[in-house]
Amino acid sequence: MLPTDWFKPFTPVLARLSDSRVRQFWDDNHLLGKQMVADAREPQPHPDCCEQAGALWDVAAVYPRGTTWTSRLPPAVFLNGPIVDFEAALQDKLTAVLNQ
């Protein structure tokens, strides 16, 4: 993790993703990142990086339309990071999911 990942992001950072469908969370204890590792299963792709101390960080996850999160996270159709390295692939997957 980067030193900047230990502090809540400021408004300009959060404003980078302004689409109303985007949900951004500050997970101070990395609970979601740990849950994403614990619940990973086929057919979800395995991320190329970003696992540290049993938690995922700096990843983007895309889920199919209508996906419901229950006590176990559903498999994502896209899961990779660091986000800056996969912007084009993320955009392609978002476009595909939105056009379904």
N, C-alpha and C positions, 0 to 999 in steps of 0.2 A: 504494500500500500504506500501511497505517497504521503509525505508529511501533511499535505493539505487535506488529505482524506480524514483526518482526525478532528476536523472542525466543521460545523454546519456551514454549507455554502451560502454566500451572500446573494442578494436579489439579482445582480447582473448575471451570475452563473445560472441561476434558476430560470432566468428569462430566455436563455438560449433555446429552450424547448417550450414554445408558447402555445402549441396546439392544445385545445381544450380536452382532447382525448388522452393526453400524456399525464401520467401520474408520477410525481417525484416525491420521494420520501427521504428523510434523514433518519438513518438507522444507527443511532449512537452505539448500540451494543452488537451490531452486525447480525441481528437475529434473522432477518430475511435472507441475507447472504448465506448464513449457515443452513437455513431451511432449504434453500435452493440446492445446496450440495446434497443434503440428506434425501430430498425427494427426487433427485435426478434419475431418469429411467428412459428407456427406449420409448418412442422414437426421437426423443429430444437429442439434439446435437450436443456434443461435448465442447465446451469453450476452449479456445486455443491458449488461454492464459487465465490470469486473474483470480487464482485461488490461493489464499494465504490463511494459515491458522484455521483451516476448515471452513472458510467463508469465501464466497464470491464477492468481488468488488469491481467497479468500473465496467460492468457488463450491461448490455441491452438485451432484453427478453421480449419476444413477440409471441402472442398467443392467438390462436384462431378466434374468429368472431364467435360470440356466444359462449366463450369459455367461462366456466365458473370455478372459482377457487374455493376449495372446501378444506378439510383438515389436512389434506395433502395437496401440494401444488401440482397442477396438471403439467404435462410435458409442453415445453415451448416449441414453436416451429423455427425459432431463431434464438440463439443464445451465444453471444460472443463478445469479446472485448480485447483490449481496451477499445472503448467506443470510437475514439478518434481514428483508429486503424480500420474500422469496419463500417464507416459511414455509408459508403455506396451499397454494400451488401445489405445493410439494415434498411436503407431506403427501398431497395428492390423488394425485400420481404414484406415491408409495410404496404407497398403498393399492391403486391400480390394478394395479401390478406384483405385489404380494403376492396379489391375488385372481385372477391369471391361472392 
